[in-house]
Amino acid sequence: MKRIAVALATPLLLVALAGCGGGGLSEDEQEAADSLAETLNQGNTDEAKAFGDCAGTKIVEEVGLETLKEDGLINEDNEVETPDEEQKVSEETAEGMATAILDCNDWDAQATNIKADENLDASDEQIDEFVDCMKAIDEEDYRQFLIRQFSNNEHGDEEAAEKANTELTECQQGLVAS
């Protein structure tokens, strides 16, 4: 699961935060969604919790509990399983996870979450510029970047992912160049 947390946090919690609807999950699916939410909650704000809840639920809805288990991301106790570094997930899982992340995306909430990070030495203006830069990245390119991250570069459009990665790096440069 480290790969999932790293990909979602790279760089500086790139994934924006928002609330999402849920419901309709079985008890086992809800346990898995809750475990994913806990793993994905990368901050101490309401926005971070909302993102974790949304993404955890959406991943289970998009991918399905059995596929998450087959790919080794959820164990038999419906808890997040830490895959080894070389593990590759199915294309279905990578695509579903990317879709979930983008569906839970809210750049304004992301700005709030980043501003609440006490470990980041950046002004509100720098953070707003970073988020504006992130908003300008093509969503499909970013989706392909996430698919490649989640699948250990096995699936997704390499060219689009590289384009998004270059733009992500440029956005990050503006944030750390203070």
HELIX and SHEET records of a PDB file:
HELIX    1   1 LYS A    2  ALA A    9  1                                   8    
HELIX    2   2 GLU A   27  LEU A   40  1                                  14    
HELIX    3   3 ASP A   46  VAL A   63  1                                  18    
HELIX    4   4 LEU A   65  GLU A   70  1                                   6    
HELIX    5   5 GLU A   91  ASP A  103  1                                  13    
HELIX    6   6 TRP A  107  LYS A  115  1                                   9    
HELIX    7   7 ASP A  124  LYS A  135  1                                  12    
HELIX    8   8 GLU A  139  PHE A  150  1                                  12    
HELIX    9   9 GLU A  158  VAL A  176  1                                  19    
END                                                                             
